[in-house]
Amino acid sequence: MDIQIWVLAFIMIFMLHNLEEIITVERWMKKTYPQIRSKIPSFAQSEIEKNKDITSAQFAVVVLALSVLASAFLLVAVLTEQYYLFLGIALVFAVNIFSHPLQSLFLRCYTPGVVTSIVLVIPFYSLFFYQFYNTDLFSMSNIIGAIIVIIIFIPVFLISHKLGKMWK
């Protein structure tokens, strides 16, 4: 399958995944989180407590900031055929995706994003990584480039959360 189709599929699937999270996060934090708080390990609970009053609009600001950078990287990847940028973005989001089902299993409840993770994103990643591995795109230079993209995304992720908190 052509790499541009993989990029397009990635964008569509993550748009749907992010919409699920935006729509459900505020209600989940108000209704479900107080009921399951005691099940969450203390190291994670302190981070969640910082965001327990997050609104859908604030979360949407976080998603917007991450989406702008990801979209820029994906556009450059397609235009320049520097597909390590796509691999890096895919790996950044893979960490997030595989956490949703694990959180739901651990907490024994719905968590925002779990439905699209299971139905759309995990099947996409299974096919994507299989395809990527079996092409000339799987190279040491692409892997190193992808790691650099991941490193760049870490501060953007942290800044996006600060921007989201400022949105009232």
N, C-alpha and C positions, 0 to 999 in steps of 0.2 A: 504494500500500500504506500502511496506517495506521502512523504513527510508533511507536506502542507495540509493534507487531510487529517493527519494526526494532530497537528496544531489546531486546526479548526474544531475538531471533535473535543480537544482539551478545553478550548475556550467555552464551547457550549455546555459541556458537562460541569465545568466549574462555575459557570454562571448559575446554573440550576442548583448546584450544591450551596453556593453562597446565598442564593435567595431563600433556600430552606432555612439556613442558619439565621439570616436576618429576620425572617418572619417568626421564628420560634424562640429566639434567645431571650427576649425580654420576659415573655410569659414563663419560660422554663426557670429563669432565675427567680421570679417572684413566687411561683407555685411549687415547683418540684425541688429546687435546690434546698429550701429550708427543711424539707422532709427527709432528704438523703444526706444532708451535711455531715452527719456523724459517720457515714460510710467512707468519706473521703479522707485519705491520708493527710496528716497535718501539714506536710510540706506543700501539698497542692492546695489545701484548704486556705492557706494564707494568701495565695495568689488569687484564688476565686473570690475571696472576701473583698479584695480590692475592686472587683468588677461586679459585685452582687447587685448593684443598682443600675447596671448598664441598660440603656434603652435600645430599641431597634435602630433608631436614628444614629446613636453613637456607634453601634456596631457596624452600621452601614458606612460610616466615615472610615473605620478601620479597613473594611473590605475595599472601599474606593481607593484608598491610598495604596494598598497592596496590589490592586488590580491595575492601577495606572502604571506602576513600575513593571509588573508582569507583562502587561500589554506592550509596553515599549520594548522590552527584551524579546518578546515573541515576534513583533514586527521586524525588528532588526535581524532576528534569526532567519526569518523567511526571506527578507530582501537580500541579505548578504550570504545566505546559506551557511551561517555560523551556528550549526544546530546544537552546539554545546550550551548555548543560551537556553534553548528549549529544554534540553535535558536537565539543566540546573533548576529551571522553574518547576519542571515536573517533579524533581526530587524534593524541592522545598515543600510543595503541596502534598507529596506522598506522606511525609512525616505526619502532617495534620490529618490526612484522610484515614490512615490506619489506626489512629488513636480513637476515632469515633466508635467503632464497634467494640473496641476493648473497654472504653469507658462505659458503654451501655451494658456490656456483660458484667463488668465489675460492680456497677451501681444497680443493676437489675431494673433499669428503666430506660425510657427514651432519652436520648441526649440530642441536642440540636445538630443536625447534619448527618445523623446515622442512616436515615432512609436512603438518601442519594448516595452516600458512601457505599452502601451494600449493593444497591440496585444499579448504579451507574459508574461510580468512580473506581471501585475495586475491579470490576470486570474490565474497564478501560485500561487500568494499569497492568493487569495481567497480560492483556494482548499487547499493549505498548512495549513493556519491558521484554517480552518474548521477541517481538518484531525488532526492537532496537538492538537486542543482543545478537540477532541473526543477520545484521547488516554491517556495512562498512562504517556506520556511524558509531559503532561500539569500538572506541579506540582510547588509548591512554590520554591523548591530547584532549579529546572531548570530555573525558572524565575529569581531568584536571581543570578544564574550563568550567565545567559544571560545579565543581567544588568552589571555585572563585565566585560564581554567581550566588551560591548558597551563603557564602561569607558576606557578600554585599547585602543580601536580603535580611540578615539578622538585625542590623541597626534600623533598617526600614520597617521591619516588623515592630520593633520597640517604639519607634517614633510614631507609627500609625496608631498604636494604642494610646499614646499620650494625646495625639490629635483627637481621637475618639472621646477621651475623657473631657477635653475642653469644649466639645460640642454640647450645648445645653438646649 
